[in-house]
Amino acid sequence: MYIEKFDKFLQTVPLKDYRKKYSSIKIVEMDLSKDIQAIELLYKVYWNEKKFISFDNFYKRYLQEKKKHLKYLK
């Protein structure tokens, strides 16, 4: 069920257009330490656990799971 929905979604993504438009842009996460990158948690939550939570809830979980690797400026 999920795989069919995901496959249909992927078929709608114009990859050539996105590559042309965005390939020269570097995102901030590329410079972050692997310990604080969100990508692993994104896959864990949305793909493995199939929990479609809000950004706010995702961010709370991110802070909880990554807090030992984050340094806050005061």
C-alpha positions in Angstrom: 0.0 0.0 0.0 2.6 2.5 1.0 5.0 1.5 -1.8 2.3 2.0 -4.4 1.5 5.5 -3.1 5.2 6.4 -2.9 5.8 5.0 -6.4 2.9 7.1 -7.8 4.3 10.2 -6.0 7.8 9.6 -7.4 6.4 9.5 -10.9 5.1 13.0 -10.5 8.4 14.5 -9.5 10.1 16.3 -12.4 13.7 15.3 -11.5 15.4 16.9 -14.6 13.8 20.2 -13.8 14.8 20.0 -10.1 18.4 19.0 -11.0 18.7 21.9 -13.4 17.3 24.4 -11.0 18.9 23.3 -7.7 22.0 21.3 -8.4 24.3 24.3 -7.9 22.8 25.1 -4.5 24.6 23.8 -1.4 22.4 23.2 1.6 23.5 24.0 5.2 23.2 20.4 6.3 26.1 19.4 4.0 28.5 21.3 6.3 27.0 19.8 9.5 28.6 17.0 11.5 26.9 13.7 10.8 26.0 13.5 14.5 23.6 16.4 14.1 22.2 15.9 10.6 18.5 15.3 10.5 18.4 13.0 7.5 18.8 9.8 9.4 16.0 10.7 11.7 13.8 11.8 8.8 14.1 8.3 7.3 13.6 6.6 10.6 10.4 8.5 11.4 8.7 8.9 8.0 10.0 5.8 6.2 10.6 3.1 8.8 8.1 4.0 11.4 5.6 5.5 8.9 4.7 8.3 11.3 3.6 11.4 9.4 4.1 13.8 12.2 4.2 17.6 12.0 7.4 19.6 11.7 7.1 20.8 15.3 6.8 17.3 16.6 9.6 16.1 14.4 11.8 19.0 15.7 11.0 18.2 19.3 12.1 14.6 18.7 15.2 15.7 16.9 16.2 17.9 19.8 15.6 15.1 22.2 17.6 12.5 20.3 20.5 14.9 19.2 20.8 17.1 22.3 24.1 15.5 23.4 25.6 16.5 20.1 24.2 20.1 20.0 25.7 23.1 21.6 23.5 26.0 22.4 24.8 29.6 22.2 23.8 31.7 25.2 
